[in-house]
Amino acid sequence: MSQTVGFIGSGNMASAIISGIISSKMEGISLLAYDIKQANYETLSRKGVQVCQQLEQVAKADYIVLAVKPQNIAEVMENLKPIINQDAVIVSIAAGITESYLCQALGYEAKVVLVMPNTPLLLGQGATAMSKGDHTGNQEFEFVRQLFALSGAVEVISKDKMCEIIAINGSSPAYIYLFAKGFLEYAKKEGISEEVALHLFTASLKGSASMMTDSGHSIDELIKMVSSPGGTTLAGLDVFYQDNFTDTIIRACDACTKRAYELSK
């Protein structure tokens, strides 16, 4: 059965999801996009997406993806409320926005899927967390899950943890980039080529990720495997321990979650 998937917002994340759908050559899907700025319309149109001049066109889709910033959700909901197809599944990728907020804003018990993707979706290597709303059918939820699985890993979680998960997959790329920046700054200080340092560090990231998922060892065991007594790694780890590195990460995640809850109000 043919399904129409409409995107409100056509920025990086929407474009990544759309690219994953198009690349997969999934049959029976028509893609629509509406964006008040229309900056990406030409590119989307070349890909076969129907770009819309009016919100009403996307509002009638079977699945409506809210790909706008949380700060703009209230305005979008106000404009959608009088024209929306009330049988549509609302897919929100806006941080902190809850099912109850969307239902209240629309004025009815909407079918909702909450999604927290991340920017590596742009390369088809994303990590997406998602949860099913109370009024959404299993087949409808599975359809949405399949759409995001086209662009990377997907995990289904409880909807009451969608704010907490943001730090783990949604925001964590930024924290990882900042971590990487420290190593590159060190390399620069020591006269090591940034290109060489970046290549080696990113290869180490990929390899370490595989060790965590595929080696069968716990995180603590993996740390110990690299940390010979009296060796170089342990000398560096001692600095991290002295500076409460793990506590700093947890505090950063707590701050991220706190902001998500603020945006949900």
C-alpha positions, 0 to 999 in steps of 0.5 A, spaced: 500 500 500 502 506 498 504 511 503 505 519 503 511 521 508 511 529 509 516 533 512 515 539 515 522 542 515 528 540 510 534 541 514 540 537 515 536 531 519 530 531 514 535 531 508 538 525 511 532 521 512 529 523 505 536 520 502 536 514 506 529 512 503 531 514 496 537 510 496 533 504 499 529 504 493 523 502 498 517 502 493 510 505 495 512 511 498 511 518 496 515 524 499 513 531 500 517 537 504 514 543 506 519 549 509 518 556 510 525 558 508 525 553 501 533 553 501 533 546 499 527 545 495 531 545 488 536 539 491 530 535 494 526 536 487 532 533 483 531 527 488 524 526 486 521 529 493 515 533 491 516 540 494 510 544 497 508 551 497 503 550 502 503 547 509 496 544 507 499 539 502 504 536 507 498 536 512 494 531 509 500 526 508 499 519 512 506 520 516 508 527 518 515 528 520 516 534 524 523 536 522 523 543 526 527 545 532 523 545 539 523 552 539 518 552 533 514 546 534 508 551 538 508 555 531 508 549 527 502 546 531 498 552 531 498 552 524 497 544 523 491 544 528 486 546 523 488 543 517 491 536 519 489 529 517 487 526 524 489 519 522 496 521 520 502 519 524 506 524 527 513 523 527 517 528 532 524 528 531 524 535 536 528 534 542 524 534 549 517 534 545 513 529 548 507 525 546 502 529 551 504 536 548 503 534 541 496 531 543 494 537 547 497 542 542 493 539 536 487 538 540 486 530 539 489 523 541 494 523 535 498 518 533 505 519 535 512 516 534 517 520 538 524 519 535 531 522 537 536 521 531 543 524 530 547 527 525 551 521 522 545 519 519 547 524 514 552 518 512 547 513 513 551 511 519 546 514 524 544 512 531 536 513 532 532 512 539 525 511 538 518 510 542 511 509 540 505 513 542 499 510 546 495 511 540 499 509 534 498 502 531 504 497 531 504 496 524 505 504 523 510 504 528 514 499 525 513 503 518 517 509 522 522 504 525 524 501 518 524 508 515 530 510 520 533 503 520 535 505 512 540 510 515 543 506 521 542 503 528 535 504 531 533 502 538 526 502 541 525 505 548 520 507 553 517 514 551 519 516 558 526 516 557 526 520 550 529 526 554 534 522 557 537 518 551 538 525 548 545 525 551 547 518 549 546 518 542 543 525 540 548 530 543 554 525 544 557 526 537 558 533 539 561 531 546 566 526 542 568 531 537 570 535 543 574 529 546 577 528 539 579 536 539 583 535 545 587 530 542 588 534 535 590 540 539 595 535 543 598 533 536 599 540 534 603 542 540 607 536 539 608 538 531 604 532 529 600 532 522 593 534 524 591 529 518 595 523 521 593 524 528 586 525 525 586 518 521 589 515 527 585 517 532 578 516 528 581 509 526 582 508 534 575 510 535 572 505 530 576 500 532 574 501 540 567 501 538 568 494 535 571 492 541 566 494 545 560 491 541 564 485 538 569 483 543 565 480 549 569 484 554 566 489 559 568 496 558 572 495 565 576 489 562 577 493 555 580 499 559 585 494 563 587 490 557 590 497 554 593 499 561 599 495 563 601 497 570 606 502 570 605 504 563 604 510 559 596 509 558 595 508 566 599 515 567 594 518 562 588 515 565 590 517 572 590 524 570 582 523 567 581 519 574 584 525 578 579 530 574 573 526 575 572 525 568 567 520 568 563 525 573 564 530 568 561 526 563 555 525 567 554 532 569 554 534 562 549 529 560 544 531 566 545 538 563 543 536 557 537 532 560 535 538 564 534 542 558 530 537 554 525 537 560 525 545 559 524 545 552 518 540 553 514 545 557 
